[in-house]
Amino acid sequence: MNWDIIEGNWNQAKGKVKEQWGKLTDDDLSTISGKRDQLAGKLQERYGIAKAEVEKQLEHFEHSYAKRN
């Protein structure tokens, strides 16, 4: 799946993002605005995890989001 689909449906997707990563605030989600790199940066910041782990989590999210939609 292409991340552009998630970005294009950000208003719907951000609810699923918040379910997955509850430490992200509504302000974070508004700032991210569907941008994958910004989401990755916020996940690293909020959860204190390495970039490689963030990328694995984002890939998993992307695939699971595709199955739901």
GILIN-V532342 format. One record per pair of residues at least 4 apart in sequence whose ideal C-beta (glycine too) atoms are under 6 Angstrom apart, sorted by the first residue. I is the first residue (numbers start at 1). J is the second residue. D is the distance in whole Angstrom. If there is no record, write none. Layout:
I&J&D, I&J&D
This chain:
1&62&5, 1&66&4, 3&36&5, 4&8&6, 6&13&5, 7&34&3, 9&13&5, 10&14&6, 10&34&4, 14&29&5, 20&61&6, 23&46&4, 24&28&4, 24&29&6, 28&42&5, 32&38&5, 32&39&5, 40&54&5, 42&46&6, 43&47&6, 43&54&5, 44&54&6, 49&53&4, 49&54&6, 61&65&6
